[in-house]
Amino acid sequence: MLNNLIIGRYVPKDSFVHRMDPRAKLILVFLFVFIVFLANNTWAYLILGLYVIFVTALTKIPITFILKGLKPIIWIILFTMVFHIFLTKGGELLFQVGPLSIYEEGIRQAIFISLRFLYLITITTILTLTTTPIEVTDGMETLFGPLKKWKVPVHELSLMMSISLRFIPTLLQETDKIMKAQSARGVDFSSGPIKDRVKALVPLLVPLFISSFKRAEELAIAMEARGYQGGEGRTKYRLLHWGGKDTVMLIGLVILTIILIFIRT
């Protein structure tokens, strides 16, 4: 399952979305996160779903690859659905057994909240699939550049975010390797009582933490050896270029926002 996670991975392709300016993609993601919370009816979620499918098609990344990568988070979505189905009251009573009752509003909220999670995760995943960590760093540093006037360490924060995204696949691979090594030694992670499963995580977490600290130390030494002194006075090898396609995508999402505002009930 860990090998199926695609969060933090970059898939090189020659697609419309890959060629977009990272600043435009970051703005689109931030704006999409905002407009998702404007949706409150079936038509709004249907329009958002079509937009997500449209953007996914522009990436030229197979939809099966993205869906396969989203499998590990299905349990979170299912838990959210069950939570709303049984705890949200309102509308017509559809089913009741003892203290458990299901209302029409509970079903509605379960579907809408689950779709909201799915849309958000898909769009943010597309950002990492189509944008290298270096591009994410450059885009964030440029967008939040004005905050430097208030002594905000924009470059350092952007670099931390970039490194975090870069090392997600590495840590997942390391976790999978440790799990296989511990399983070969007789540790069972998938069966037995909950208490035994929790205990089985100890021989997994300890070497994982040690490996993570070791990688962090090696990275710090490598950066120091190359004379890294922060963002002051640094020049850029790759320059960002805002093109017509970036403006078109941004205008399209603004129009979508206006439509969602008008169809709100």
C-alpha positions in Angstrom: 0.0 0.0 0.0 2.8 2.4 0.8 4.2 2.0 -2.7 0.9 3.1 -4.1 1.0 6.5 -2.4 1.7 9.3 -5.0 1.7 12.3 -2.7 5.0 14.1 -3.1 5.9 12.3 -6.3 6.7 14.0 -9.6 5.8 12.3 -12.9 7.6 13.9 -15.9 5.3 14.5 -18.8 5.1 17.0 -21.6 1.6 18.2 -20.8 -0.3 21.5 -20.6 -0.3 21.4 -16.8 3.4 20.4 -16.6 4.4 23.5 -18.7 2.4 25.9 -16.6 4.2 28.4 -14.4 4.4 27.0 -10.8 3.1 30.3 -9.5 -0.1 29.9 -11.5 -0.5 26.3 -10.3 -0.1 27.4 -6.7 -2.6 30.2 -7.1 -5.1 27.8 -8.8 -4.7 25.3 -5.9 -5.2 28.0 -3.3 -8.3 29.3 -5.1 -9.7 25.9 -5.6 -9.4 25.1 -1.9 -11.5 28.3 -1.3 -14.2 27.6 -3.9 -14.7 24.0 -2.8 -16.2 25.3 0.4 -18.6 27.4 -1.6 -20.3 24.3 -3.0 -23.5 23.3 -1.1 -25.7 21.6 -3.7 -25.6 18.8 -6.2 -25.0 21.0 -9.2 -22.0 22.7 -7.6 -20.3 19.4 -6.7 -21.1 18.1 -10.2 -19.4 21.2 -11.8 -16.4 20.8 -9.5 -16.1 17.2 -10.4 -16.1 18.0 -14.1 -13.4 20.6 -13.5 -11.2 18.1 -11.6 -11.7 15.5 -14.4 -10.8 18.2 -17.0 -7.6 19.2 -15.2 -6.6 15.6 -14.7 -7.0 15.0 -18.4 -4.7 18.0 -19.2 -1.9 16.3 -17.2 -1.7 13.3 -19.5 -1.3 11.2 -16.4 -3.5 8.0 -16.6 -6.5 8.4 -14.3 -5.9 4.8 -13.2 -2.5 5.8 -11.8 -4.1 8.7 -9.8 -6.9 6.5 -8.5 -4.5 3.8 -7.5 -2.5 6.4 -5.5 -5.6 7.6 -3.7 -6.5 4.1 -2.4 -4.6 4.5 0.9 -6.8 7.5 1.8 -10.1 5.8 1.0 -10.4 4.6 4.6 -10.3 8.3 5.7 -13.1 9.1 3.3 -15.2 6.1 4.3 -14.8 7.0 8.0 -15.9 10.6 7.2 -19.0 9.2 5.4 -20.0 6.9 8.3 -19.4 9.7 10.8 -21.8 12.0 9.0 -24.4 9.4 8.1 -25.0 8.4 11.8 -24.4 11.8 13.5 -25.9 14.3 11.2 -29.6 14.8 11.9 -32.1 16.6 9.7 -34.7 15.9 7.0 -36.7 12.7 6.7 -35.9 9.7 8.9 -34.8 7.0 6.5 -33.7 4.1 8.8 -33.5 3.5 12.5 -32.3 0.5 14.6 -32.2 1.2 18.4 -30.1 4.3 19.0 -28.8 4.4 15.4 -30.7 6.5 13.0 -30.0 7.6 9.4 -31.6 10.9 8.2 -31.8 12.3 4.7 -29.5 15.2 5.6 -26.9 12.7 7.0 -26.7 11.0 3.6 -26.5 14.3 1.8 -23.7 15.6 4.0 -21.8 12.3 3.9 -21.7 12.4 0.1 -20.9 16.1 -0.1 -18.1 16.1 2.5 -16.5 13.0 1.0 -16.5 14.5 -2.5 -15.0 17.7 -1.0 -12.1 15.6 0.5 -11.7 13.7 -2.8 -11.5 16.9 -4.9 -9.1 18.6 -2.6 -6.7 15.7 -2.4 -6.9 15.1 -6.1 -6.1 18.7 -7.0 -3.2 19.0 -4.5 -1.9 15.6 -5.7 -1.9 16.9 -9.3 0.2 19.8 -8.2 3.0 17.6 -6.8 2.7 15.2 -9.8 3.2 17.9 -12.3 5.6 20.3 -10.4 9.1 19.5 -9.3 10.1 20.4 -5.7 12.4 23.1 -7.0 9.6 24.7 -9.0 7.4 24.6 -5.9 10.1 26.4 -3.9 10.6 29.1 -6.6 6.9 29.6 -7.0 6.2 29.9 -3.2 9.2 32.2 -2.7 8.0 34.5 -5.5 4.4 34.6 -4.4 5.2 35.3 -0.7 8.2 37.5 -1.5 6.4 40.7 -0.3 6.4 39.2 3.2 10.1 39.7 3.4 9.5 43.3 4.3 8.1 42.1 7.6 11.2 39.9 8.2 9.3 36.7 7.3 11.9 34.0 6.2 10.1 33.2 3.0 13.0 31.5 1.3 13.7 29.2 4.3 10.0 28.3 4.7 9.7 27.5 0.9 12.8 25.4 1.1 11.5 23.5 4.1 8.2 22.8 2.2 10.2 21.6 -0.9 12.4 19.3 1.1 9.3 17.8 2.9 7.7 17.1 -0.5 10.9 15.6 -1.9 11.4 13.2 1.0 7.9 11.9 1.3 8.5 9.1 -1.3 11.9 8.4 0.2 10.5 8.0 3.7 7.7 5.7 2.3 10.2 3.6 0.6 12.3 3.4 3.8 9.2 2.4 5.7 8.3 -0.3 3.3 11.9 -1.6 3.4 11.9 -1.7 7.3 8.5 -3.4 7.3 9.7 -6.2 5.0 12.9 -6.6 7.1 10.9 -6.8 10.3 8.3 -9.2 8.8 11.2 -11.5 7.7 12.2 -11.6 11.4 8.7 -12.7 12.5 7.0 -9.4 13.2 3.3 -9.4 12.2 1.8 -6.0 11.4 -1.6 -7.1 9.9 -3.1 -9.6 12.3 -3.7 -10.2 16.0 -5.3 -7.9 18.7 -5.0 -4.2 18.5 -2.6 -4.2 21.5 -0.2 -6.5 19.7 -0.4 -4.4 16.5 0.5 -1.3 18.4 3.5 -3.1 20.0 4.6 -4.3 16.5 4.9 -0.6 15.4 7.8 0.0 17.9 10.4 -2.0 15.9 9.2 0.0 12.8 9.1 3.5 14.2 12.5 3.4 16.0 14.7 2.6 12.9 12.5 4.9 10.8 13.2 7.9 13.1 16.9 7.0 13.3 17.0 6.9 9.5 15.1 10.2 9.1 17.5 12.0 11.5 20.5 10.6 9.7 19.2 11.8 6.3 18.5 15.2 7.8 22.0 15.4 9.2 23.5 14.3 5.9 21.5 16.9 4.0 22.5 19.7 6.4 26.2 18.8 6.0 25.9 18.7 2.2 24.2 22.1 2.1 26.8 23.6 4.5 29.6 22.1 2.4 28.2 23.8 -0.7 28.2 27.2 1.0 24.4 27.5 1.5 23.7 30.7 3.6 20.0 31.2 3.1 18.1 33.3 0.5 20.0 36.5 0.8 21.9 37.4 -2.4 21.0 34.2 -4.2 20.5 34.2 -7.9 18.3 31.7 -9.8 19.4 29.4 -12.6 15.8 28.8 -13.8 13.6 31.9 -14.3 9.8 31.7 -14.1 7.8 32.8 -17.1 4.0 33.6 -16.8 2.4 32.7 -20.1 -1.0 33.0 -21.8 -2.0 29.5 -20.7 -1.5 30.5 -17.1 -3.8 33.5 -17.5 -6.4 31.4 -19.3 -6.5 28.8 -16.5 -6.8 31.4 -13.9 -9.6 33.3 -15.7 -11.4 29.9 -16.1 -11.3 29.2 -12.4 -12.4 32.7 -11.6 -15.4 32.2 -13.9 -16.1 28.9 -12.1 -16.0 30.7 -8.8 -18.6 33.2 -10.0 -20.8 30.4 -11.2 -20.7 28.6 -7.9 -21.5 31.8 -6.1 -24.6 32.3 -8.2 -25.9 28.7 -7.9 -25.5 28.6 -4.1 -28.8 27.9 -2.3 
